[in-house]
């Protein structure tokens, strides 16, 4: 048995869909004997969680599994996924990354002091 990282893609439609198109890319761990089984297990997750209305106003439509990566081993600090992005405003990207990191650190410190 092996661990796989699967990217499951959904389209989000709010109300009548009169908005900028939205898509959700979820990374899921899948435990399977081979890549074909992992692919079908990921699809089953997508079909189960998608195509159902979260509310009367929001629909999550399962598109498909777009990526599947065999994980050689699960060890502390192992790289699970990497994505290279090109940004129009690199300073904004860096600033937002540092803001998110500060919020995570602050939340972690609150847990320790509570």
DSSP file (Angstrom, degrees, kcal/mol; ACC not computed):
  #  RESIDUE AA STRUCTURE BP1 BP2  ACC     N-H-->O    O-->H-N    N-H-->O    O-->H-N    TCO  KAPPA ALPHA  PHI   PSI    X-CA   Y-CA   Z-CA
    1    1 A X              0   0    0      0, 0.0     2,-0.3     0, 0.0    32,-0.2   0.000 360.0 360.0 360.0 145.2    0.0    0.0    0.0
    2    2 A X  E     -A   32   0A   0     30,-3.4    30,-2.6    32,-0.1     2,-0.4  -0.889 360.0-120.0-131.2 159.1    1.2    3.5   -0.8
    3    3 A X  E     -AB  31  71A   0     68,-0.6    68,-2.9    -2,-0.3     2,-0.3  -0.851  30.6-173.3 -98.9 138.0    0.3    7.1    0.0
    4    4 A X  E     -AB  30  70A   0     26,-2.8    26,-2.7    -2,-0.4     2,-0.6  -0.935  21.3-138.4-127.1 150.8   -0.7    9.4   -2.8
    5    5 A X  E     -AB  29  69A   0     64,-2.8    64,-2.4    -2,-0.3     2,-0.4  -0.962  26.9-169.6-108.4 120.1   -1.5   13.1   -2.9
    6    6 A X  E     -AB  28  68A   0     22,-3.0    22,-2.9    -2,-0.6     2,-0.7  -0.906  17.5-145.2-114.3 137.6   -4.5   13.9   -5.1
    7    7 A X  E     -AB  27  67A   0     60,-2.2    59,-1.9    -2,-0.4    60,-0.9  -0.908  18.3-166.1 -99.9 117.6   -5.7   17.3   -6.3
    8    8 A X  E     -AB  26  65A   0     18,-3.0    18,-2.9    -2,-0.7     2,-0.4  -0.906   7.6-150.9-107.0 128.3   -9.5   17.3   -6.5
    9    9 A X  E     +AB  25  64A   0     55,-2.7    54,-2.9    -2,-0.5    55,-1.0  -0.832  16.1 176.9-109.2 136.3  -11.1   20.1   -8.4
   10   10 A X  E     -AB  24  62A   0     14,-2.4    14,-2.2    -2,-0.4     2,-0.4  -0.938  23.2-137.4-129.8 152.4  -14.5   21.7   -7.8
   11   11 A X  E     -AB  23  61A   0     50,-2.6    50,-3.2    -2,-0.3     2,-0.5  -0.939  19.7-148.1-106.1 136.3  -16.4   24.6   -9.4
   12   12 A X  E     -AB  22  60A   0     10,-2.4    10,-0.8    -2,-0.4     2,-0.5  -0.910  14.0-174.4-107.4 126.1  -18.2   26.8   -6.9
   13   13 A X  E     - B   0  59A   0     46,-2.6    46,-2.8    -2,-0.5     2,-0.5  -0.978   5.9-162.5-123.3 121.2  -21.4   28.5   -8.1
   14   14 A X  E >   - B   0  58A   0     -2,-0.5     3,-2.5    44,-0.2     4,-0.4  -0.871  58.7 -40.3-102.8 131.4  -23.2   31.0   -5.8
   15   15 A X  T 3  S-     0   0    0     42,-4.4     4,-0.1    -2,-0.5    44,-0.0  -0.290 129.4 -11.5  57.1-129.3  -26.8   31.8   -6.5
   16   16 A X  T 3  S-     0   0    0      2,-0.1    -1,-0.3     1,-0.0     3,-0.1   0.435  98.8-107.7 -83.4   0.2  -27.5   32.2  -10.2
   17   17 A X  S <  S+     0   0    0     -3,-2.5     2,-1.8     1,-0.1    -2,-0.1   0.668  70.6 145.0  84.1  16.4  -23.7   32.1  -11.0
   18   18 A X        +     0   0    0     -4,-0.4     2,-0.3     2,-0.0    -1,-0.1  -0.436  47.9  85.3 -86.1  63.9  -23.5   35.8  -11.9
   19   19 A X  S    S-     0   0    0     -2,-1.8     2,-0.1    -3,-0.1     3,-0.1  -0.940  94.0 -66.3-151.6 169.1  -20.0   36.2  -10.4
   20   20 A X  S    S-     0   0    0     -2,-0.3    -3,-0.0     1,-0.1    -2,-0.0  -0.428  70.6 -94.6 -60.3 132.1  -16.4   35.7  -11.3
   21   21 A X        -     0   0    0     -2,-0.1     2,-0.4     1,-0.1    -1,-0.1  -0.216  45.3-159.8 -55.0 135.1  -15.8   32.0  -11.8
   22   22 A X  E     -A   12   0A   0    -10,-0.8   -10,-2.4    -3,-0.1     2,-0.4  -0.946  10.7-176.3-121.7 140.5  -14.5   30.3   -8.7
   23   23 A X  E     -A   11   0A   0     -2,-0.4     2,-0.5   -12,-0.2   -12,-0.2  -0.988  13.9-148.6-134.4 143.2  -12.7   26.9   -8.4
   24   24 A X  E     -A   10   0A   0    -14,-2.2   -14,-2.4    -2,-0.4     2,-0.6  -0.959   6.7-164.2-113.7 127.7  -11.6   25.0   -5.3
   25   25 A X  E     -A    9   0A   0     -2,-0.5     2,-0.4   -16,-0.2   -16,-0.2  -0.949  12.4-169.7-111.2 113.0   -8.4   22.8   -5.6
   26   26 A X  E     -A    8   0A   0    -18,-2.9   -18,-3.0    -2,-0.6     2,-0.6  -0.871  13.9-148.1-107.3 134.5   -8.2   20.4   -2.6
   27   27 A X  E     -A    7   0A   0     -2,-0.4     2,-0.4   -20,-0.2   -20,-0.2  -0.893  24.2-177.5 -99.3 124.7   -5.2   18.3   -1.8
   28   28 A X  E     -A    6   0A   0    -22,-2.9   -22,-3.0    -2,-0.6     2,-0.4  -0.952  26.3-127.5-126.7 141.7   -6.1   15.0   -0.3
   29   29 A X  E     -A    5   0A   0     -2,-0.4     2,-0.4   -24,-0.2   -24,-0.2  -0.745  28.8-169.9 -84.2 132.1   -4.1   12.1    1.1
   30   30 A X  E     -A    4   0A   0    -26,-2.7   -26,-2.8    -2,-0.4     2,-0.6  -0.990  13.8-153.8-127.2 131.4   -5.1    8.8   -0.4
   31   31 A X  E     +A    3   0A   0     -2,-0.4     2,-0.3   -28,-0.2   -28,-0.2  -0.929  37.3 143.3-106.0 116.2   -4.0    5.3    0.8
   32   32 A X  E     -A    2   0A   0    -30,-2.6   -30,-3.4    -2,-0.6     3,-0.1  -0.952  59.6-116.8-151.1 164.1   -4.1    2.8   -2.1
   33   33 A X  S    S-     0   0    0     -2,-0.3     2,-0.3   -32,-0.2    -1,-0.1   0.822  95.4  -6.0 -75.1 -31.5   -2.4   -0.2   -3.6
   34   34 A X  S  > S-     0   0    0    -32,-0.1     4,-2.3     1,-0.0     5,-0.2  -0.926  79.8 -89.8-154.5 177.0   -1.6    1.6   -6.9
   35   35 A X  H  > S+     0   0    0     -2,-0.3     4,-2.5     1,-0.2     5,-0.1   0.829 120.3  55.5 -66.4 -32.8   -2.1    4.8   -8.8
   36   36 A X  H  > S+     0   0    0      2,-0.2     4,-2.3     1,-0.2    -1,-0.2   0.936 110.2  44.8 -65.9 -45.4   -5.3    3.6  -10.5
   37   37 A X  H  > S+     0   0    0      1,-0.2     4,-2.6     2,-0.2    -2,-0.2   0.911 113.1  52.0 -63.4 -40.9   -6.9    2.7   -7.2
   38   38 A X  H  X S+     0   0    0     -4,-2.3     4,-2.5     2,-0.2    -2,-0.2   0.911 108.6  51.2 -61.6 -42.4   -5.8    6.1   -5.8
   39   39 A X  H  X S+     0   0    0     -4,-2.5     4,-2.2     1,-0.2    -1,-0.2   0.937 112.8  44.5 -60.3 -47.7   -7.3    7.9   -8.7
   40   40 A X  H  X S+     0   0    0     -4,-2.3     4,-2.2     2,-0.2    -2,-0.2   0.868 112.0  52.2 -68.7 -35.6  -10.7    6.2   -8.3
   41   41 A X  H  X S+     0   0    0     -4,-2.6     4,-1.9     2,-0.2    -1,-0.2   0.916 110.5  48.6 -64.6 -41.1  -10.7    6.7   -4.5
   42   42 A X  H  X S+     0   0    0     -4,-2.5     4,-2.4     1,-0.2    -2,-0.2   0.900 110.3  51.9 -64.5 -40.0  -10.0   10.4   -5.1
   43   43 A X  H  X S+     0   0    0     -4,-2.2     4,-3.0     1,-0.2     5,-0.2   0.900 106.9  53.0 -62.4 -40.6  -12.8   10.5   -7.6
   44   44 A X  H  X S+     0   0    0     -4,-2.2     4,-2.4     2,-0.2    -1,-0.2   0.899 108.8  49.9 -62.3 -40.2  -15.2    8.9   -5.2
   45   45 A X  H  X S+     0   0    0     -4,-1.9     4,-2.7     2,-0.2     5,-0.3   0.942 112.5  47.6 -61.6 -47.2  -14.3   11.5   -2.6
   46   46 A X  H  X S+     0   0    0     -4,-2.4     4,-2.6     1,-0.2    -2,-0.2   0.911 113.3  47.0 -61.1 -44.2  -14.9   14.3   -5.1
   47   47 A X  H  < S+     0   0    0     -4,-3.0    -1,-0.2     2,-0.2    -2,-0.2   0.879 114.2  48.1 -66.6 -37.2  -18.2   12.8   -6.3
   48   48 A X  H  < S+     0   0    0     -4,-2.4    -2,-0.2    -5,-0.2    -1,-0.2   0.920 121.2  34.4 -68.6 -43.8  -19.4   12.3   -2.7
   49   49 A X  H  < S+     0   0    0     -4,-2.7     3,-0.4    -5,-0.2    -2,-0.2   0.733 117.5  56.9 -87.6 -23.5  -18.5   15.8   -1.6
   50   50 A X  S  < S+     0   0    0     -4,-2.6    11,-0.3    -5,-0.3     3,-0.1  -0.313  88.5  46.2 -94.2-176.1  -19.3   17.6   -4.8
   51   51 A X  S    S+     0   0    0      9,-2.5     2,-0.4     1,-0.2    -1,-0.2   0.626  91.8 104.6  57.5  13.5  -22.5   17.8   -6.7
   52   52 A X  E    S-C   60   0A   0      8,-0.6     8,-1.1    -3,-0.4     2,-0.5  -0.954  76.6-116.7-121.0 144.6  -24.3   18.4   -3.5
   53   53 A X  E     -C   59   0A   0     -2,-0.4     6,-0.2     6,-0.2     3,-0.1  -0.684  13.6-160.9 -83.6 126.4  -25.6   21.8   -2.5
   54   54 A X  S    S-     0   0    0      4,-1.4     2,-0.3    -2,-0.5    -1,-0.2   0.854  81.1 -18.6 -69.7 -34.8  -24.0   23.2    0.7
   55   55 A X  S    S-     0   0    0      3,-1.3     3,-0.3    -3,-0.1    -1,-0.2  -0.887  83.2 -84.3-153.8-179.2  -27.0   25.5    0.9
   56   56 A X  S    S+     0   0    0     -2,-0.3     3,-0.1     1,-0.2    -2,-0.0   0.732 128.7  43.4 -66.6 -19.2  -29.7   26.8   -1.4
   57   57 A X  S    S+     0   0    0      1,-0.1   -42,-4.4   -43,-0.1     2,-0.4   0.622 107.8  58.5-102.4 -16.0  -27.3   29.5   -2.6
   58   58 A X  E     -B   14   0A   0     -3,-0.3    -4,-1.4   -44,-0.2    -3,-1.3  -0.966  55.7-174.3-127.1 128.8  -24.0   27.6   -3.0
   59   59 A X  E     -BC  13  53A   0    -46,-2.8   -46,-2.6    -2,-0.4     2,-0.6  -0.959  11.0-158.0-118.8 137.4  -23.2   24.6   -5.3
   60   60 A X  E     -BC  12  52A   0     -8,-1.1    -9,-2.5    -2,-0.4    -8,-0.6  -0.965  14.0-163.9-111.4 114.2  -19.9   22.7   -5.4
   61   61 A X  E     -B   11   0A   0    -50,-3.2   -50,-2.6    -2,-0.6     2,-0.3  -0.884  16.7-131.8-105.3 118.7  -19.6   20.9   -8.7
   62   62 A X  E     +B   10   0A   0     -2,-0.6   -52,-0.2   -52,-0.2     3,-0.1  -0.511  26.8 176.7 -68.0 127.1  -17.0   18.1   -8.8
   63   63 A X  E     -     0   0A   0    -54,-2.9     2,-0.3     1,-0.3   -53,-0.2   0.884  46.2 -85.3 -95.0 -61.2  -14.9   18.5  -11.9
   64   64 A X  E     -B    9   0A   0    -55,-1.0   -55,-2.7   -22,-0.0     2,-0.6  -0.969  42.5 -68.1 173.5-177.5  -12.3   15.7  -11.6
   65   65 A X  E     +B    8   0A   0     -2,-0.3   -57,-0.2   -57,-0.2     3,-0.1  -0.889  43.4 178.8 -96.1 116.9   -9.0   14.7  -10.2
   66   66 A X  E     +     0   0A   0    -59,-1.9     2,-0.3    -2,-0.6    -1,-0.1   0.664  60.8  25.9 -99.2 -17.3   -6.3   16.7  -12.0
   67   67 A X  E     -B    7   0A   0    -60,-0.9   -60,-2.2   -28,-0.0     2,-0.3  -0.997  52.9-175.8-146.7 149.4   -3.1   15.5  -10.3
   68   68 A X  E     -B    6   0A   0     -2,-0.3     2,-0.4   -62,-0.2   -62,-0.2  -0.954   8.5-175.2-146.4 124.2   -1.9   12.4   -8.5
   69   69 A X  E     -B    5   0A   0    -64,-2.4   -64,-2.8    -2,-0.3     2,-0.4  -0.980  22.2-133.7-126.9 127.3    1.5   12.1   -6.8
   70   70 A X  E     -B    4   0A   0     -2,-0.4     2,-0.6   -66,-0.2   -66,-0.2  -0.636  20.3-143.2 -73.9 129.7    3.0    9.0   -5.2
   71   71 A X  E     -B    3   0A   0    -68,-2.9   -68,-0.6    -2,-0.4     3,-0.1  -0.867   2.9-154.5 -97.2 119.8    4.6    9.9   -1.9
   72   72 A X  S    S-     0   0    0     -2,-0.6     2,-0.3     1,-0.2    -1,-0.2   0.889  71.9 -19.2 -64.6 -39.3    7.7    7.9   -1.3
   73   73 A X        -     0   0    0     -3,-0.1     2,-0.9     2,-0.1    -1,-0.2  -0.963  58.4-120.3-164.0 151.9    7.5    8.1    2.4
   74   74 A X        +     0   0    0     -2,-0.3     2,-0.3    -3,-0.1     6,-0.0  -0.843  50.6 149.8 -98.5 103.6    5.8   10.2    5.1
   75   75 A X    >   -     0   0    0     -2,-0.9     3,-2.4     4,-0.0     2,-0.1  -0.901  56.8 -76.6-130.1 160.4    8.5   11.7    7.3
   76   76 A X  T 3  S+     0   0    0     -2,-0.3    -2,-0.0     1,-0.3     0, 0.0  -0.365 119.6   8.9 -58.1 123.3    8.8   14.9    9.3
   77   77 A X  T 3  S+     0   0    0      1,-0.3    -1,-0.3    -2,-0.1     2,-0.1   0.497  88.2 155.5  84.5   4.8    9.4   17.7    6.9
   78   78 A X    <   -     0   0    0     -3,-2.4     2,-0.5     1,-0.1    -1,-0.3  -0.395  49.1-114.2 -65.2 139.3    8.8   15.7    3.7
   79   79 A X        +     0   0    0      1,-0.2     3,-0.1    -2,-0.1    -1,-0.1  -0.640  36.8 174.9 -75.8 123.0    7.7   17.8    0.7
   80   80 A X        +     0   0    0     -2,-0.5     2,-0.3     1,-0.4    -1,-0.2   0.759  63.9   0.0 -97.3 -31.9    4.1   16.9   -0.2
   81   81 A X        -     0   0    0      2,-0.0    -1,-0.4   -54,-0.0     2,-0.4  -0.990  55.2-169.2-159.6 146.9    3.4   19.4   -2.9
   82   82 A X        -     0   0    0     -2,-0.3     2,-0.4    -3,-0.1    -3,-0.0  -0.998   4.7-179.4-141.3 140.5    5.1   22.2   -4.7
   83   83 A X        -     0   0    0     -2,-0.4     2,-0.5     2,-0.0    -2,-0.0  -0.972  17.3-147.0-142.4 124.3    3.6   24.8   -7.1
   84   84 A X        -     0   0    0     -2,-0.4     2,-0.4     2,-0.0    -2,-0.0  -0.810  22.1-167.8 -92.2 126.0    5.6   27.6   -8.8
   85   85 A X        -     0   0    0     -2,-0.5     2,-0.5     2,-0.0    -2,-0.0  -0.878  17.0-146.2-115.6 146.3    3.5   30.8   -9.3
   86   86 A X        -     0   0    0     -2,-0.4     2,-0.4     2,-0.0    -2,-0.0  -0.958  23.0-164.0-107.4 127.7    4.1   33.8  -11.3
   87   87 A X        -     0   0    0     -2,-0.5     3,-0.4     1,-0.1    -2,-0.0  -0.896  25.3-150.7-117.7 140.3    2.8   37.0   -9.7
   88   88 A X  S    S+     0   0    0     -2,-0.4     2,-0.5     1,-0.3    -1,-0.1   0.819 100.0  36.6 -72.2 -32.1    2.1   40.4  -11.2
   89   89 A X     >  +     0   0    0      1,-0.1     4,-1.9     2,-0.0     3,-0.4  -0.771  66.6 175.8-124.7  85.0    2.8   42.1   -7.8
   90   90 A X  H  > S+     0   0    0     -2,-0.5     4,-2.5    -3,-0.4     5,-0.2   0.841  80.0  56.6 -61.5 -35.1    5.6   40.2   -6.0
   91   91 A X  H  > S+     0   0    0      1,-0.2     4,-2.5     2,-0.2    -1,-0.2   0.898 107.5  48.9 -63.9 -39.1    5.7   42.7   -3.1
   92   92 A X  H  > S+     0   0    0     -3,-0.4     4,-2.6     2,-0.2     5,-0.2   0.906 110.6  50.9 -65.2 -42.2    2.0   42.1   -2.4
   93   93 A X  H  X S+     0   0    0     -4,-1.9     4,-2.2     2,-0.2    -2,-0.2   0.931 112.6  45.8 -60.3 -46.6    2.5   38.3   -2.5
   94   94 A X  H  X S+     0   0    0     -4,-2.5     4,-2.3     2,-0.2    -2,-0.2   0.923 113.2  49.7 -63.6 -45.1    5.4   38.5   -0.1
   95   95 A X  H  X S+     0   0    0     -4,-2.5     4,-2.1     1,-0.2    -2,-0.2   0.919 112.2  47.4 -61.5 -45.0    3.5   40.8    2.3
   96   96 A X  H  X S+     0   0    0     -4,-2.6     4,-2.4     2,-0.2    -1,-0.2   0.879 110.2  52.9 -65.4 -37.8    0.5   38.6    2.3
   97   97 A X  H  X S+     0   0    0     -4,-2.2     4,-2.1    -5,-0.2    -1,-0.2   0.925 110.7  46.7 -61.9 -44.7    2.6   35.5    2.9
   98   98 A X  H  X S+     0   0    0     -4,-2.3     4,-2.3     2,-0.2    -2,-0.2   0.857 110.6  53.2 -67.8 -35.0    4.2   37.2    5.9
   99   99 A X  H  X S+     0   0    0     -4,-2.1     4,-2.2     2,-0.2    -2,-0.2   0.926 109.7  47.9 -63.7 -44.8    0.8   38.3    7.2
  100  100 A X  H  X S+     0   0    0     -4,-2.4     4,-2.2     1,-0.2    -2,-0.2   0.904 111.7  50.1 -63.7 -40.1   -0.5   34.7    7.1
  101  101 A X  H  X S+     0   0    0     -4,-2.1     4,-2.5     1,-0.2    -1,-0.2   0.908 109.4  51.1 -64.2 -41.6    2.5   33.4    8.8
  102  102 A X  H  X S+     0   0    0     -4,-2.3     4,-2.6     1,-0.2    -1,-0.2   0.891 109.8  50.2 -63.0 -39.6    2.2   36.0   11.6
  103  103 A X  H  X S+     0   0    0     -4,-2.2     4,-2.6     2,-0.2    -1,-0.2   0.900 110.7  49.3 -65.6 -41.0   -1.5   35.0   12.1
  104  104 A X  H  X S+     0   0    0     -4,-2.2     4,-2.3     2,-0.2    -2,-0.2   0.918 112.8  47.3 -62.9 -43.3   -0.5   31.3   12.3
  105  105 A X  H  X S+     0   0    0     -4,-2.5     4,-2.4     2,-0.2    -2,-0.2   0.927 112.6  49.1 -63.4 -45.2    2.2   32.1   14.9
  106  106 A X  H  X S+     0   0    0     -4,-2.6     4,-2.1     1,-0.2    -2,-0.2   0.914 111.1  49.4 -61.5 -43.7   -0.2   34.3   16.9
  107  107 A X  H  X S+     0   0    0     -4,-2.6     4,-1.6     1,-0.2    -1,-0.2   0.902 111.4  50.0 -62.9 -40.3   -2.9   31.6   16.9
  108  108 A X  H  X S+     0   0    0     -4,-2.3     4,-1.5     1,-0.2    -2,-0.2   0.885 109.7  50.5 -65.2 -39.2   -0.3   29.0   18.0
  109  109 A X  H  X S+     0   0    0     -4,-2.4     4,-1.7     1,-0.2    -1,-0.2   0.865 106.8  54.9 -67.9 -35.4    0.9   31.3   20.8
  110  110 A X  H  X S+     0   0    0     -4,-2.1     4,-1.4     1,-0.2    -1,-0.2   0.875 105.1  53.6 -63.7 -36.7   -2.7   31.8   22.0
  111  111 A X  H  < S+     0   0    0     -4,-1.6    -1,-0.2     1,-0.2    -2,-0.2   0.895 109.2  48.7 -64.3 -39.7   -3.1   28.1   22.3
  112  112 A X  H  < S+     0   0    0     -4,-1.5    -1,-0.2     1,-0.2    -2,-0.2   0.834 115.3  43.3 -69.3 -32.3    0.0   27.8   24.5
  113  113 A X  H  <        0   0    0     -4,-1.7    -1,-0.2     1,-0.2    -2,-0.2   0.613 360.0 360.0 -92.0 -12.7   -1.1   30.6   26.8
  114  114 A X     <        0   0    0     -4,-1.4    -1,-0.2    -5,-0.2    -2,-0.1   0.478 360.0 360.0 -81.5 360.0   -4.8   29.6   27.1
